[in-house]
Amino acid sequence: MTRKYHNTIACAQEMDSIDPLAKWRSEFHIPVIEGKEVKYFTGNSLGLQPKKTKEYIGEELDEWANWGVEGHFKGKHPWMHYHEMFAEPISKIVGAKPKEVVVMNNLTVNLNLLMVSFYRPTKERFKIICEAKAFPSDQYALEMQVKCAGFNPEDTIVEIAPREGEYTINHDDIYSAIEQAGDSLALVMFGGVNYFTGQVFDMETITRSGHKVGANVGFDLAHAAGNIKLDLNQWNVDFACWCSYKYMNSGPGGVSGIYVNERHCNNVELPRFAGWWGHEKESRFLMEKGFKPMKSAESWQMSNAPVLTMAAHKASVDIFDEVGMQALLEKQKHLSGYLEFVVEDINSQKGFTNPKVRGLENITPRAWNERGCQVSIVANGYGRPIFDHLMKEGVIADWREPNVIRLAPVPLYNSFEDVYHFGNILSAAL
Ligand SMILES: *Cc1c(COP(=O)(O)O)cnc(C)c1O
């Protein structure tokens, strides 16, 4: 469906009135600052709180109060099996089989644990290909994994950067680097969506290219899970991990998720770090010698489930399950499409004929399947004062020095009217 957009309140309200997901906004707490509901565009950093979250956590606090340790076996959702409730709904969000996913720990912890299994360098095959300027946490994790394995990061980590004068990475450069590394390549470790530009990477082709030279391929889906269409199993990705507090609205520091391809789940010989929660269920409590991994992603679990943060996760995952990724993707196309339109309209109203020099330069790919919710704009010729104006007028967005505004209109709780007001405020700021 294509739509004719106008940068008017009437058009925004009309689109909200026909939006089948509009009712979900009232299921979230929209922050009110100085008496006014903010225009929240940082769902890519910390998603908003579902109103039911408190109730879900409260239920588990009650179970704890009522049952004590017996809560592991009694009550509505016995804690022994609490994490198992996520397998089905999360597998739908990331396009996996239920046995291929599990929710545990935090993102960087999980990335490190997965690299223990999937980065097994040898003298001949030791290189890692990743994106340049990856999220710092990922850079640190890679650097130290390489050092722990006894290699030198400088001649081990190959970073793919955008070409001179460009913001996004050209996929051909990824494929040719993979081919060039060939037999020396141990791992391709990329983001699913670049956190700075919002660029979506072609995970299917990257995986195929990596496998062709015999490397493992994994993705950090921090900015992809709950945002874009994922089909990890079909794409034959080896492993992936993500956090739940960005697009998945599960609260600060919320629990992370991992995916491990079925063929690796079935390989009990695959080295990994271990603990009791990854051991075969039948014999877990016999406390015998010898680790016997479950034949699912659960075998990467080491500890018992953090039920309170998982309860917050469940409040959000239940919403995703009810709405479905397909409906979210459909609205997202229009919502970010409308934002792009509004930005262009401001450029033309202000007479910015060359936004690369002065005006609003959209550095996020325009094709809707090459971006998710996020739109990143470089305000060329402007600096921090326009961002301060946005904040003062109740827009919560993300500012990166010297002049980049990152915006994430999220289909679950952002409205077309939010986007319209943002444009209006930005236009006044300029
Ligand atoms: C948000 C984000 C993280 C954060 O890691 P935590 O372990 O959850 O603190 C890591 N990597 C990427 C790519 C991110 O976007």
The ligand as an SDF file (V2000), in Angstrom:
LIG
                    3D

 15 15  0  0  0  0  0  0  0  0999 V2000
   22.9540   -1.8620   23.2950 C   0  0  0  0  0  0  0  0  0  0  0  0
   24.0680   -2.6690   22.7880 C   0  0  0  0  0  0  0  0  0  0  0  0
   24.8990   -3.3930   23.6580 C   0  0  0  0  0  0  0  0  0  0  0  0
   24.7210   -3.3140   25.1480 C   0  0  0  0  0  0  0  0  0  0  0  0
   25.2460   -4.4270   25.7930 O   0  0  0  0  0  0  0  0  0  0  0  0
   24.8040   -4.8690   27.2650 P   0  0  0  0  0  0  0  0  0  0  0  0
   25.6080   -6.0490   27.5350 O   0  0  0  0  0  0  0  0  0  0  0  0
   23.3200   -5.1300   27.2250 O   0  0  0  0  0  0  0  0  0  0  0  0
   25.0930   -3.7210   28.1950 O   0  0  0  0  0  0  0  0  0  0  0  0
   25.9010   -4.1810   23.0970 C   0  0  0  0  0  0  0  0  0  0  0  0
   26.0760   -4.2540   21.7630 N   0  0  0  0  0  0  0  0  0  0  0  0
   25.2880   -3.5630   20.9000 C   0  0  0  0  0  0  0  0  0  0  0  0
   25.5040   -3.6910   19.4300 C   0  0  0  0  0  0  0  0  0  0  0  0
   24.2720   -2.7490   21.3830 C   0  0  0  0  0  0  0  0  0  0  0  0
   23.5250   -2.0500   20.5440 O   0  0  0  0  0  0  0  0  0  0  0  0
  1  2  1  0
  2  3  1  0
  2 14  2  0
  3  4  1  0
  3 10  2  0
  4  5  1  0
  5  6  1  0
  6  7  2  0
  6  8  1  0
  6  9  1  0
 10 11  1  0
 11 12  2  0
 12 13  1  0
 12 14  1  0
 14 15  1  0
M  END
$$$$
